[in-house]
């Protein structure tokens, strides 16, 4: 028997990439490229529960990009997002 899960609506923290193009919300694929894939990963935005967690991730990513020294200026910053899941 399949268990029916209740819908949810919660505030979380996401990561926005700023470059020469329009800003975009990063997906979990970026996390995989940085830290490796984990079993059962859903395909969705890269989300964090707390602002401190997302700020630490952004600081680490920005430091790595600065050290890499590319001509394109890529920066990431925290952004508040709402994750809504509902049954269709």
Backbone as JSON, one array per atom type, in Angstrom:
{
  "sequence": "XXXXXXXXXXXXXXXXXXXXXXXXXXXXXXXXXXXXXXXXXXXXXXXXXXXXXXXXXXXXXXXXXXXXXXXXXXXXXXXXXXXXXXXX",
  "N": [[0.84, -1.18, 0.0], [0.56, 2.21, -0.84], [1.75, 5.01, 0.81], [0.15, 8.05, 1.35], [1.43, 11.18, 1.17], [1.33, 14.25, 2.96], [0.73, 17.53, 1.64], [3.16, 20.25, 1.58], [4.37, 23.47, 2.56], [6.96, 25.45, 2.8], [9.45, 27.71, 4.07], [12.7, 28.12, 2.88], [16.26, 28.26, 2.21], [17.95, 29.25, -0.72], [20.36, 29.25, -3.48], [21.57, 31.77, -5.52], [22.96, 32.32, -8.68], [24.99, 34.8, -9.94], [25.96, 36.31, -12.86], [27.18, 37.42, -16.03], [24.86, 37.07, -17.4], [21.26, 36.69, -16.87], [20.31, 36.36, -13.41], [20.22, 33.11, -11.8], [18.58, 30.43, -10.09], [20.34, 27.98, -8.4], [20.63, 24.46, -9.01], [20.49, 21.13, -7.57], [22.4, 19.83, -9.02], [24.72, 21.39, -9.1], [25.68, 21.08, -6.56], [26.35, 18.39, -6.66], [28.46, 18.46, -8.49], [30.35, 19.8, -6.98], [30.56, 18.37, -4.5], [29.91, 15.7, -4.82], [27.66, 13.02, -5.73], [24.68, 11.87, -4.08], [22.83, 9.05, -2.89], [19.51, 8.62, -4.02], [18.89, 11.26, -4.61], [16.72, 13.95, -5.16], [15.62, 15.7, -8.12], [15.93, 18.9, -7.93], [15.94, 22.32, -6.72], [18.96, 23.57, -5.17], [18.85, 23.53, -1.86], [18.79, 24.89, 1.48], [18.4, 24.63, 5.03], [18.96, 26.6, 6.95], [20.03, 30.05, 7.19], [22.68, 30.46, 7.88], [23.93, 28.09, 7.0], [23.65, 28.25, 4.18], [25.04, 30.62, 3.7], [27.64, 29.92, 4.44], [28.18, 27.95, 2.49], [28.05, 29.52, 0.16], [30.15, 31.32, 0.66], [32.37, 29.62, 0.6], [32.21, 28.69, -2.07], [32.43, 31.11, -3.54], [35.01, 31.9, -2.77], [36.53, 29.87, -3.91], [36.04, 30.33, -6.64], [37.14, 32.89, -6.94], [39.83, 32.35, -6.47], [40.32, 30.74, -8.64], [40.38, 32.46, -10.81], [39.04, 33.44, -13.3], [38.03, 35.21, -16.31], [35.39, 35.86, -16.44], [33.01, 37.11, -14.23], [31.68, 35.4, -11.73], [29.4, 35.07, -9.2], [27.88, 33.89, -6.22], [24.97, 34.05, -4.15], [22.98, 34.03, -1.12], [19.44, 33.36, -1.08], [16.06, 33.77, -0.18], [13.67, 31.23, -0.42], [10.58, 29.61, -1.29], [9.4, 26.45, -0.82], [7.04, 24.47, -2.24], [4.99, 21.74, -2.1], [2.64, 19.65, -3.52], [-0.1, 17.42, -4.06], [-0.87, 16.37, -7.32]],
  "CA": [[0.0, 0.0, 0.0], [1.32, 3.45, -0.94], [1.4, 6.01, 1.81], [-0.09, 9.37, 0.77], [2.08, 12.22, 1.97], [0.63, 15.53, 3.03], [1.44, 18.63, 0.97], [3.8, 21.19, 2.49], [4.72, 24.8, 2.09], [7.93, 25.87, 3.8], [10.49, 28.66, 3.66], [14.06, 27.6, 2.94], [17.26, 29.14, 1.6], [18.52, 28.77, -1.96], [21.56, 29.93, -3.95], [21.41, 32.42, -6.82], [24.2, 32.58, -9.41], [25.03, 36.08, -10.66], [27.03, 36.38, -13.85], [26.85, 38.44, -17.02], [23.49, 36.8, -17.84], [20.27, 36.84, -15.82], [20.54, 35.5, -12.25], [19.44, 31.88, -11.81], [18.6, 29.61, -8.89], [21.13, 26.78, -8.66], [19.99, 23.18, -8.7], [21.31, 20.17, -6.85], [23.5, 19.42, -9.89], [25.9, 22.14, -8.71], [26.19, 20.44, -5.35], [26.97, 17.15, -7.11], [29.75, 18.79, -9.11], [31.26, 20.23, -5.93], [30.71, 17.48, -3.36], [29.57, 14.32, -5.16], [26.25, 12.64, -5.75], [24.24, 11.0, -3.0], [21.77, 8.12, -3.28], [18.13, 9.08, -3.89], [18.8, 12.71, -4.72], [15.67, 14.45, -6.05], [16.06, 16.77, -9.03], [15.29, 20.15, -7.51], [16.88, 23.4, -6.39], [19.88, 23.38, -4.06], [18.18, 24.19, -0.74], [19.36, 24.79, 2.82], [17.42, 24.92, 6.09], [19.28, 27.83, 7.68], [20.8, 31.08, 6.48], [24.1, 30.22, 8.17], [24.4, 27.01, 6.13], [23.77, 28.73, 2.8], [26.1, 31.63, 3.65], [28.92, 29.19, 4.47], [28.35, 27.33, 1.18], [28.33, 30.6, -0.8], [31.49, 31.84, 0.95], [33.33, 28.63, 0.09], [32.13, 28.68, -3.54], [32.97, 32.38, -4.04], [36.46, 31.88, -2.55], [37.1, 28.99, -4.92], [35.95, 31.01, -7.94], [38.1, 33.99, -6.94], [41.17, 31.75, -6.6], [40.44, 30.16, -9.98], [40.83, 33.58, -11.63], [38.52, 33.51, -14.66], [37.7, 36.57, -16.76], [33.96, 36.06, -16.18], [32.76, 37.29, -12.8], [30.57, 34.58, -11.25], [29.21, 35.17, -7.76], [26.65, 33.29, -5.71], [24.48, 34.67, -2.92], [21.78, 33.38, -0.56], [18.14, 33.94, -1.39], [14.96, 33.09, 0.5], [12.78, 30.56, -1.37], [9.46, 28.86, -0.73], [9.2, 25.15, -1.45], [5.65, 24.05, -2.12], [4.76, 20.41, -2.66], [1.23, 19.29, -3.41], [-0.52, 16.32, -4.91], [-1.52, 16.82, -8.56]],
  "C": [[0.89, 1.25, 0.0], [0.82, 4.46, 0.08], [1.24, 7.37, 1.13], [0.51, 10.41, 1.7], [1.28, 13.52, 1.88], [1.42, 16.6, 2.27], [2.12, 19.52, 2.01], [4.16, 22.46, 1.77], [5.68, 25.36, 3.13], [8.94, 26.84, 3.21], [11.85, 28.03, 3.88], [15.01, 28.64, 2.37], [17.82, 28.48, 0.35], [19.74, 29.59, -2.33], [21.3, 30.49, -5.34], [22.79, 32.69, -7.41], [24.05, 33.89, -10.17], [26.22, 36.04, -11.61], [26.66, 37.49, -14.82], [25.43, 38.26, -17.55], [22.52, 37.05, -16.67], [20.6, 35.92, -14.64], [19.69, 34.23, -12.34], [19.63, 31.13, -10.5], [19.34, 28.32, -9.21], [20.37, 25.52, -8.26], [20.97, 22.28, -7.97], [22.48, 19.67, -7.69], [24.79, 20.14, -9.52], [26.52, 21.54, -7.46], [26.92, 19.15, -5.72], [28.35, 17.41, -7.71], [30.78, 19.16, -8.06], [31.58, 19.12, -4.93], [30.37, 16.02, -3.64], [28.09, 14.02, -5.01], [25.91, 11.8, -4.52], [23.02, 10.21, -3.45], [20.39, 8.73, -3.04], [17.95, 10.58, -4.0], [17.66, 13.13, -5.64], [16.21, 15.55, -6.95], [15.29, 18.02, -8.68], [16.37, 21.17, -7.16], [17.77, 23.0, -5.22], [19.33, 24.2, -2.9], [18.89, 23.92, 0.58], [18.29, 25.17, 3.83], [17.69, 26.25, 6.79], [20.1, 28.78, 6.82], [22.29, 30.88, 6.7], [24.69, 29.14, 7.25], [24.62, 27.51, 4.7], [24.87, 29.79, 2.69], [27.48, 30.98, 3.67], [29.21, 28.55, 3.11], [28.74, 28.38, 0.14], [29.74, 31.16, -0.59], [32.55, 30.91, 0.4], [33.37, 28.64, -1.44], [32.75, 29.95, -4.13], [34.49, 32.44, -3.87], [37.14, 31.01, -3.6], [37.1, 29.66, -6.3], [36.95, 32.16, -8.04], [39.51, 33.45, -7.13], [41.4, 31.19, -8.0], [40.85, 31.22, -11.0], [40.35, 33.58, -13.07], [38.2, 34.95, -15.02], [36.23, 36.89, -16.52], [33.75, 36.13, -14.68], [31.51, 36.52, -12.4], [30.53, 34.68, -9.74], [27.91, 34.46, -7.39], [26.27, 34.01, -4.42], [23.23, 33.95, -2.43], [20.51, 34.11, -0.98], [17.08, 33.11, -0.67], [14.03, 32.5, -0.56], [11.67, 29.84, -0.61], [9.32, 27.58, -1.52], [7.78, 24.71, -1.17], [5.5, 22.71, -2.82], [3.29, 20.07, -2.44], [0.93, 18.14, -4.36], [-1.22, 16.87, -6.14], [-2.74, 16.0, -8.87]]
}
